[in-house]
Amino acid sequence: MSDLESFRRETREWLEANAPKGVIGVPSAELEGNWGGKKATYPNPDMKVWLDVMAEKGWTAPTWPKEYGGGGLDNAHAKVLAEEMKALRLPPPLVGFGLTMIGPTLLRFGNEEQKKEHLPKICRGEIRWCQGYSEPGSGSDLASLQTKAVRDGDHFIINGTKVWTSYADQADWIFALVRTDPNAPKKQEGITFILIDMDDPGVTVSPILLISGKSPFCETHFKDVRVPVKNVVHEIGAGWTVAKALLGHERTMIADAFGASGLKPRKDSKRSFLSDLAIDYLGEDADGRIADPVIRDEVAAIEMDSRAFGLTVQRARDAARAGHQPGSESSMFKVYGTELNMKRYELMVRILGPQALGWEGPGFSESELDTTREWLRSRGNSIEGGTSEIQLNIIAKHVLGLPV
Ligand SMILES: Cc1cc2nc3c(=O)[nH]c(=O)nc-3n(C[C@H](O)[C@H](O)[C@H](O)COP(=O)(O)OP(=O)(O)OC[C@H]3O[C@@H](n4cnc5c(N)ncnc54)[C@H](O)[C@@H]3O)c2cc1C
């Protein structure tokens, strides 16, 4: 038996023995607590058990080195683990910006002390991270950011405001871009990438309520926050390089989360999620197909695009596991995946018809109300992680080599 085959067998046996029953088949989005952090609650106690056993094994971050809490698996073995988890319908034990954004960035740019300090806590789900990039006057033109960091001995004193900070109210630490040299010749040159403990009394967070009725966003204010210089990642003034590398991870993650993964089929159904939904609302023809031929065509087109895109992102994920750093192609994934997700929700709203017009109250099922809110949420897909227009600019310049 080959090494990979025996690893597959051992992995399956281990997962069957250690995965608590209460997480099997539960969609990741419904597993409260799987973002980790000090404020995490575990309404489903099996979720915490699942996180702990997987973290102990190093399998919350299977390809990270063992010395930092990862599993030390190579690409091929990590793929086997992912396949076995899928076959047993096991959700990821941990998700979030620690694993997908700051972790890979620290592995590449962090010093040994920073890796030892932060990576094991990320792997164990002890610390939740948020991202402090955007500011009230700096979004697409991120390099114009104004949050000021002034050196005072072994510390920086930080003042300024970040906006649209997703889940800042749930986070323990923030990775932020600050301006350490206001006189640098180019705006990109005076920026530093720094790690800030949200427990500092100078950090305050105010949630922003959204059209979808949820509030994942916050404004994050820094008032004379003292941050040790040792929390600078890479070099002082070289934060733009780190920031761009992290955005590559973020854009691939967004494409993966929204576009490539699609919507999971219903339990025990052989049809896609969209087909089942369309048949529920529009009925089926004598051949068991969606009765409305126009909607049927649109469902088929979206399912084919989702499948092709899922396979493409899978290839990128494999390359990332093998140590390839995402480059400008992450912008292509981001545009395609998010536009696909928005199309998917537009179609779902058309399928639901008047049942998609509910906000709350009787007359609408929970899943109808959820669809309406997720449709509204999907509008943010073309903005988060850099807007579609900005991604198209990057593709024009760095992928196609067009003069811009
Ligand atoms: C769901 C969601 C989550 C987010 N989470 C975070 C987070 O956790 N942390 C964080 O720091 N930020 C976060 N953001 C903020 C996000 O990064 C910014 O909203 C985004 O970069 C756009 O900036 P802006 O909103 O200031 O828009 P602007 O930059 O003001 O852009 C306005 C419009 O002008 C267009 N535009 C601007 N410049 C150009 C150009 N050069 N060429 C062509 N068109 C252009 C844009 O495409 C857009 O349509 C989040 C946003 C969303 C929607």
PDBQT file of the ligand as one rigid body, heavy atoms in Angstrom, charges set to zero:
ROOT
HETATM    1  C1  LIG A 501     -18.493  43.114   2.869  1.00  0.00    +0.000 C 
HETATM    2  C2  LIG A 501     -17.304  44.022   3.022  1.00  0.00    +0.000 A 
HETATM    3  C3  LIG A 501     -16.335  43.712   3.959  1.00  0.00    +0.000 A 
HETATM    4  C4  LIG A 501     -15.227  44.566   4.137  1.00  0.00    +0.000 A 
HETATM    5  N1  LIG A 501     -14.328  44.274   5.116  1.00  0.00    +0.000 NA
HETATM    6  C5  LIG A 501     -13.264  45.087   5.323  1.00  0.00    +0.000 A 
HETATM    7  C6  LIG A 501     -12.328  44.810   6.378  1.00  0.00    +0.000 A 
HETATM    8  O1  LIG A 501     -12.491  43.846   7.139  1.00  0.00    +0.000 OA
HETATM    9  N2  LIG A 501     -11.300  45.645   6.542  1.00  0.00    +0.000 N 
HETATM   10  C7  LIG A 501     -11.089  46.714   5.732  1.00  0.00    +0.000 A 
HETATM   11  O2  LIG A 501     -10.087  47.410   5.907  1.00  0.00    +0.000 OA
HETATM   12  N3  LIG A 501     -11.967  47.034   4.739  1.00  0.00    +0.000 NA
HETATM   13  C8  LIG A 501     -13.057  46.245   4.528  1.00  0.00    +0.000 A 
HETATM   14  N4  LIG A 501     -13.972  46.549   3.523  1.00  0.00    +0.000 N 
HETATM   15  C9  LIG A 501     -13.811  47.796   2.771  1.00  0.00    +0.000 C 
HETATM   16  C10 LIG A 501     -13.407  47.603   1.307  1.00  0.00    +0.000 C 
HETATM   17  O3  LIG A 501     -12.082  47.163   1.204  1.00  0.00    +0.000 OA
HETATM   18  C11 LIG A 501     -13.629  48.948   0.593  1.00  0.00    +0.000 C 
HETATM   19  O4  LIG A 501     -15.008  49.254   0.679  1.00  0.00    +0.000 OA
HETATM   20  C12 LIG A 501     -13.190  48.884  -0.846  1.00  0.00    +0.000 C 
HETATM   21  O5  LIG A 501     -11.804  48.812  -0.941  1.00  0.00    +0.000 OA
HETATM   22  C13 LIG A 501     -13.688  50.123  -1.654  1.00  0.00    +0.000 C 
HETATM   23  O6  LIG A 501     -13.374  51.313  -1.010  1.00  0.00    +0.000 OA
HETATM   24  P1  LIG A 501     -14.484  52.442  -0.785  1.00  0.00    +0.000 P 
HETATM   25  O7  LIG A 501     -15.669  51.805  -0.118  1.00  0.00    +0.000 OA
HETATM   26  O8  LIG A 501     -13.833  53.582  -0.073  1.00  0.00    +0.000 OA
HETATM   27  O9  LIG A 501     -14.953  52.894  -2.228  1.00  0.00    +0.000 OA
HETATM   28  P2  LIG A 501     -14.240  53.952  -3.178  1.00  0.00    +0.000 P 
HETATM   29  O10 LIG A 501     -12.783  53.682  -3.230  1.00  0.00    +0.000 OA
HETATM   30  O11 LIG A 501     -14.668  55.328  -2.771  1.00  0.00    +0.000 OA
HETATM   31  O12 LIG A 501     -14.852  53.585  -4.593  1.00  0.00    +0.000 OA
HETATM   32  C14 LIG A 501     -16.136  54.084  -5.021  1.00  0.00    +0.000 C 
HETATM   33  C15 LIG A 501     -16.388  53.598  -6.437  1.00  0.00    +0.000 C 
HETATM   34  O13 LIG A 501     -15.408  54.155  -7.324  1.00  0.00    +0.000 OA
HETATM   35  C16 LIG A 501     -14.756  53.130  -8.054  1.00  0.00    +0.000 C 
HETATM   36  N5  LIG A 501     -13.336  53.479  -8.237  1.00  0.00    +0.000 N 
HETATM   37  C17 LIG A 501     -12.489  54.017  -7.321  1.00  0.00    +0.000 A 
HETATM   38  N6  LIG A 501     -11.243  54.166  -7.837  1.00  0.00    +0.000 NA
HETATM   39  C18 LIG A 501     -11.294  53.678  -9.102  1.00  0.00    +0.000 A 
HETATM   40  C19 LIG A 501     -10.332  53.552 -10.157  1.00  0.00    +0.000 A 
HETATM   41  N7  LIG A 501      -9.058  53.903  -9.975  1.00  0.00    +0.000 N 
HETATM   42  N8  LIG A 501     -10.728  52.999 -11.332  1.00  0.00    +0.000 NA
HETATM   43  C20 LIG A 501     -12.022  52.595 -11.514  1.00  0.00    +0.000 A 
HETATM   44  N9  LIG A 501     -12.985  52.721 -10.565  1.00  0.00    +0.000 NA
HETATM   45  C21 LIG A 501     -12.629  53.241  -9.370  1.00  0.00    +0.000 A 
HETATM   46  C22 LIG A 501     -14.870  51.892  -7.183  1.00  0.00    +0.000 C 
HETATM   47  O14 LIG A 501     -14.767  50.702  -7.962  1.00  0.00    +0.000 OA
HETATM   48  C23 LIG A 501     -16.257  52.079  -6.580  1.00  0.00    +0.000 C 
HETATM   49  O15 LIG A 501     -17.237  51.619  -7.474  1.00  0.00    +0.000 OA
HETATM   50  C24 LIG A 501     -15.088  45.739   3.333  1.00  0.00    +0.000 A 
HETATM   51  C25 LIG A 501     -16.079  46.044   2.379  1.00  0.00    +0.000 A 
HETATM   52  C26 LIG A 501     -17.188  45.211   2.226  1.00  0.00    +0.000 A 
HETATM   53  C27 LIG A 501     -18.234  45.572   1.229  1.00  0.00    +0.000 C 
ENDROOT
TORSDOF 0
